[in-house]
Amino acid sequence: MAYDRPLQRYLLSFAYWYYRDFQPPGENGPMVQGGAELIVLEASQPWGPWSFVMRNPYLGSGNGYGPSFPVQWQDARTPAGQDLWMVWAANFSHCGEPMLVPAHLCHGVYGMNLRRVHFTLAGTAGAVPRPWCDQDVGFASHGTATFQNGEFKVSGNGNLALSPDAFGQYKDHLDHDAFHYVFRRATGDAELSVHLRASAPGTGAQPGPEASDGLMVREPDYDLGQTKDQLQGRALSPGDTFSESARYGYVGVLGNGDVFFEWRDEGRVSRSPAKSHRCTRGCVVKIVRAKGQIRAFLAASLGAWREVGSHTFATPLSPSVIVGMAAASDSPSTSPRYAT
């Protein structure tokens, strides 16, 4: 627990470790078989009552211990919110990649990890307005989202699982999405269209060739790790957190302006051939959920729609789904490279 003086609030943070695979990692085995889930609460008094602030199902690789916000690493409150640095310890076999700190700073099998956390305060200029929400999905470095003058700006790390993870840890890589998501719930049929305006990557962003931004319809099921015979694909939430292997439909725009439609169904990720288009100069994309089908469209301006792809799911999608905007950078999920 730490006292955040600019906010005049106590922050209570804790994490617990879970396995993604049935067998725990050994000293000579893959290090990223498990993960740590982070919970942050706040209260005006150290004895509570406590209110929920944030939840991140994937607090870095391996396991995490003792996350906290040292008071000397808490920035001032600004009109845009507040930045804090969180520090925690993690256990890695032989202190190898994918460390979040350089290997020479890791002593023994425990390493110190750092992560910048940005709190967007209620009523803050630029905050994503309700009923929209934003969060990272999967094992990705922290992304961001803002809303100003009628525009969302979304930056995300990670990838959408068309190729093995960057560190070669998973044979089942197609079950592990990672991206930043700005979303809202939708019950029944739904439709979302946006005008995408290209944004140059920031200094050192270095998005990969498969970096993309676009629209996604996603089921809200959530896997809390896996233990044998338990919690395999069980829906634990009405839509606030997400499995990294959930079914989805996604219309994405690549850095070269090409547009594609991608989906996960029956444990497989598929992509239709990309449509050549100069979306680097901006375009309009639309995604439609109608019962068990998702369709994607592209237009140079509102109204002149051209279908990019569609998919009818083998089993109907859940009545309640999540619809929103996604950004993925096609980069190692623990490296600070972003698509915007």
Residue pairs with C-beta under 8 A, 6 or more apart in sequence:
1 10
1 11
1 12
1 13
1 46
1 68
2 10
2 11
2 13
2 68
2 69
2 70
2 71
2 74
3 9
3 10
3 11
3 46
3 71
4 10
4 11
4 42
4 69
4 71
4 74
4 82
4 84
5 71
5 74
6 74
6 75
6 76
6 77
6 82
7 42
7 77
7 82
7 119
7 121
8 44
9 42
9 43
9 44
10 42
10 43
10 44
10 45
10 46
11 40
11 41
11 42
11 53
11 69
12 40
12 41
12 42
12 43
12 50
13 38
13 39
13 40
13 41
13 67
13 68
13 69
13 86
14 38
14 39
14 67
15 36
15 37
15 38
15 39
15 59
15 64
15 65
15 66
15 67
15 88
16 36
16 37
17 34
17 35
17 36
17 63
17 64
18 34
18 35
18 36
18 37
18 224
18 225
18 227
19 33
19 34
19 225
19 226
19 227
20 33
20 34
20 35
20 225
20 226
21 33
21 34
21 226
22 226
22 227
22 228
23 33
24 33
24 34
25 31
25 32
25 33
25 34
25 62
25 93
26 93
27 93
27 94
28 93
29 93
30 169
30 170
31 61
31 62
31 92
31 93
31 96
31 98
31 169
32 61
32 62
32 98
32 139
32 167
32 169
32 170
33 169
34 62
34 63
34 225
35 57
35 58
35 59
35 60
35 61
35 62
35 63
35 139
35 225
36 58
36 59
36 60
36 62
36 63
36 64
36 65
36 90
37 55
37 56
37 57
37 58
37 59
37 224
38 54
38 55
38 56
38 59
38 64
38 67
39 54
39 55
40 53
40 54
40 55
41 50
41 51
41 52
41 53
42 50
42 51
42 53
43 49
43 50
43 51
53 119
54 117
55 240
55 241
56 135
56 136
57 222
57 224
57 241
58 136
58 138
58 139
58 140
58 244
59 67
59 88
60 88
60 90
60 100
60 113
60 115
60 334
61 90
61 92
61 98
61 100
61 139
61 334
62 90
62 91
62 92
63 90
63 91
64 88
64 89
64 90
64 113
65 88
65 89
65 90
65 91
66 88
66 89
67 86
67 87
67 88
68 86
68 87
68 88
69 84
69 85
69 86
69 87
69 117
70 85
70 87
73 84
73 85
73 87
74 82
74 84
74 85
75 82
75 83
75 84
76 82
77 121
79 124
79 125
80 120
80 124
80 125
80 126
81 118
81 119
81 120
81 121
81 124
81 126
81 127
82 118
82 119
82 121
83 116
83 117
83 118
83 119
84 116
84 117
84 118
84 119
85 114
85 115
85 116
85 117
86 114
86 115
86 116
86 117
87 112
87 113
87 114
88 112
88 113
89 110
89 111
89 112
89 113
90 100
90 110
90 111
90 113
91 109
91 110
92 99
92 106
92 109
92 110
92 111
93 109
94 109
95 103
95 106
95 107
95 108
95 109
95 111
96 103
97 103
97 167
98 166
98 167
98 332
98 333
98 334
99 106
99 111
99 334
100 111
100 113
100 114
100 115
100 334
101 111
101 112
101 113
101 114
105 111
105 112
106 112
115 141
115 142
116 142
117 142
118 142
118 144
120 126
120 127
120 128
120 146
121 127
125 148
126 146
126 147
126 148
127 146
127 147
128 134
128 145
128 146
128 147
128 152
128 182
129 147
131 184
131 185
132 147
132 152
132 182
132 183
132 184
132 324
133 182
133 183
133 184
133 240
134 143
134 144
134 145
134 154
134 180
134 181
134 182
134 183
135 180
135 181
135 241
136 142
136 143
136 156
136 157
136 158
136 178
136 179
136 180
136 181
137 158
137 177
137 178
137 179
137 180
137 181
137 242
137 244
138 158
138 176
138 177
138 178
138 179
138 242
138 244
138 333
139 158
139 176
139 178
139 244
139 333
139 334
140 156
140 157
140 158
140 178
140 179
140 180
140 328
140 333
141 157
141 158
141 333
141 334
141 335
141 336
142 157
143 154
143 155
143 156
143 157
143 179
143 180
143 327
143 338
144 153
144 154
144 155
144 180
145 152
145 153
145 154
145 155
145 180
145 182
146 152
146 153
147 153
151 197
152 182
152 194
152 325
153 199
153 340
154 180
154 182
154 213
154 325
154 326
154 327
154 340
155 180
155 327
155 338
155 339
155 340
156 179
156 180
156 181
156 213
156 326
156 327
156 328
156 329
156 338
156 339
157 178
157 179
157 180
157 328
157 329
157 331
157 333
157 335
157 336
157 337
157 338
158 177
158 178
158 179
158 180
158 328
158 329
158 331
158 333
159 165
159 177
159 178
159 179
159 208
159 210
159 328
159 329
159 330
159 331
159 333
160 177
160 178
160 179
160 210
160 212
160 250
160 252
160 262
160 269
160 326
160 328
161 173
161 174
161 175
161 176
161 177
161 178
161 264
161 269
162 174
162 210
162 262
162 269
162 271
163 173
163 210
164 170
164 173
165 173
165 176
165 332
165 333
166 331
166 332
166 333
166 335
167 332
170 176
174 264
174 267
174 268
174 269
175 244
175 245
175 267
176 244
176 245
177 244
177 245
177 246
177 248
178 244
178 328
178 333
179 326
179 327
179 328
180 326
180 327
180 328
181 216
181 218
181 242
181 322
181 324
181 325
181 326
182 324
182 325
182 326
183 216
183 218
183 322
183 323
183 324
183 325
184 322
184 323
184 324
185 220
185 238
185 239
185 320
185 321
185 322
185 323
186 217
186 289
186 320
186 321
186 322
186 323
187 319
187 320
187 321
188 319
189 288
189 289
189 290
189 291
190 217
190 288
190 289
190 321
190 323
191 286
191 287
191 288
191 289
192 215
192 286
192 287
192 323
192 324
193 215
193 284
193 285
193 286
193 287
193 297
193 302
194 215
194 284
194 285
194 286
194 325
195 282
195 283
195 284
195 302
196 213
196 214
196 253
196 279
196 282
196 283
196 284
196 285
197 282
198 279
198 280
198 281
198 282
199 340
200 340
201 207
201 338
201 339
201 340
202 338
202 340
204 336
204 337
205 329
205 337
205 338
205 339
205 340
206 331
206 337
207 255
207 329
207 330
207 331
207 337
207 338
207 339
208 329
208 330
208 331
208 337
209 254
209 255
209 330
210 254
210 328
210 330
211 254
211 255
211 328
211 329
211 330
211 331
211 339
212 252
212 253
212 254
212 255
212 260
212 327
212 328
212 330
212 339
213 252
213 253
213 325
213 326
213 327
213 328
213 339
213 340
214 250
214 251
214 252
214 253
214 285
214 325
214 326
215 250
215 251
215 285
215 286
215 287
215 296
215 323
215 324
215 325
215 326
216 248
216 249
216 250
216 251
216 287
216 322
216 323
216 324
216 325
216 326
217 248
217 249
217 250
217 287
217 289
217 294
217 317
217 321
217 322
217 323
218 242
218 246
218 247
218 248
218 321
218 322
218 323
218 324
219 243
219 246
219 247
219 248
219 317
219 318
219 321
219 322
220 235
220 237
220 238
220 239
220 240
220 241
220 242
220 246
220 318
220 320
220 321
220 322
221 233
221 234
221 235
221 236
221 242
221 243
221 246
221 318
222 235
222 236
222 237
222 241
222 242
222 243
222 246
223 231
223 232
223 233
223 234
223 243
223 244
223 245
224 231
224 236
225 231
226 232
233 243
235 318
238 320
239 320
239 321
239 322
242 322
245 264
245 267
246 264
247 263
247 264
247 265
247 313
247 317
248 263
248 264
249 261
249 262
249 263
249 287
249 289
249 294
249 296
249 311
250 261
250 262
250 263
250 287
250 296
250 326
251 259
251 260
251 261
251 262
251 285
251 286
251 287
251 296
251 297
251 298
251 308
251 309
252 259
252 260
252 261
252 262
252 326
252 328
253 259
253 279
253 283
253 285
254 260
254 274
255 280
255 339
256 280
257 276
257 277
257 278
257 279
257 280
257 281
258 274
258 275
258 276
258 277
258 279
259 274
259 275
259 277
259 279
259 283
259 285
259 298
259 308
260 271
260 272
260 273
260 274
260 275
260 308
260 309
261 271
261 272
261 296
261 308
261 309
261 310
261 311
262 269
262 270
262 271
262 272
263 269
263 270
263 294
263 311
264 270
265 311
265 313
265 314
266 314
270 311
272 308
272 309
275 298
275 306
275 308
277 283
277 298
279 298
283 298
283 299
283 300
284 298
284 299
284 300
284 301
284 302
285 296
285 297
285 298
285 299
285 308
286 296
286 297
286 298
286 299
286 305
287 294
287 295
287 296
287 297
287 323
288 294
288 295
288 296
288 297
289 317
289 321
289 323
291 316
291 317
292 312
292 313
292 315
292 316
292 317
293 310
293 311
293 312
293 313
294 310
294 311
294 313
294 317
295 307
295 309
295 310
296 307
296 308
296 309
296 310
297 305
297 306
297 307
297 308
298 305
298 306
298 307
298 308
299 305
299 306
327 338
327 339
327 340
328 339
329 337
329 338
329 339
330 339
331 337
